[in-house]
Amino acid sequence: MPSERAVRLTWSGTGMRFQGQGTEPPSPPIVVDGDGAGGPSPMQVLLLATAGCAGSDVVAILAKMRVTLHHLVVNVMGVRRDEEPRRFTEVRFHFALEGDGLDRAKAERAVGLSLEKYCSVVHSLAPDIAIRHEILLG
């Protein structure tokens, strides 16, 4: 059965600043700022969502591989078109990982499974957006 997720975004009354949060169950609010001054811009929020989704997958997959993860940082860069709509044409992930029992094969497998199979945010993007990744082991 399909599941639904809902959010609420309320304009603050100032500039392009909004407060958003998940509604069911209620989540802590975040600031989304169209100008990017008082919080992440909508496009940055999209990149954060891809990073959070992929990062969560990688943590779960590595745990199943019996890797004790000590460090994970996911940096994501989106390349946008110059003309409107200024959508992403490419999204690049950089994963920095460190852990007991972690090797390149396990890291590549976890990241590959996330980006190619499990990350629902990445799979919600337009299919013509190039998804690339790099892995750095500590």
C-alpha positions, 0 to 999 in steps of 0.5 A: 500500500502506498504511503504518504508524507506531508509537509507544511510551509508557512511564509514568515511575512518577511522576504522569501523566508518560510518555516517548514516541518513535517506534519505527520508525525510533527517534526522540528521546524526548519527555515527555508529561505528563497534568498539563502540568507536565513536558512538553506534555499529550496535547491539546497534543501533538495541537495540536503534531502539527497544527502540525508537519504543516501547517508541513511542508506549507507549507514544501514547497509554498512551496519548489515555488513557488520561495519562499525562506522565511526565517521560519515560525511556526505557532501553534495554538489548540484550543477544547475542550468543557466536558463530557466528553469534553473534545475539540476542537470547533475548531482555529485556526491562525495562520501568520506567514511571511516570505520572498523571493517570498512574497505573500498569494496564494502563502501562502493557496494553500500554507496552503489546500492543507495544511489542505484536502488534504495534512495527514494529522494535520488529516484524522485529526481528527473531521470536525465539528471546525472548522478555521480559519486566519489568515495574517500576512506579515512 
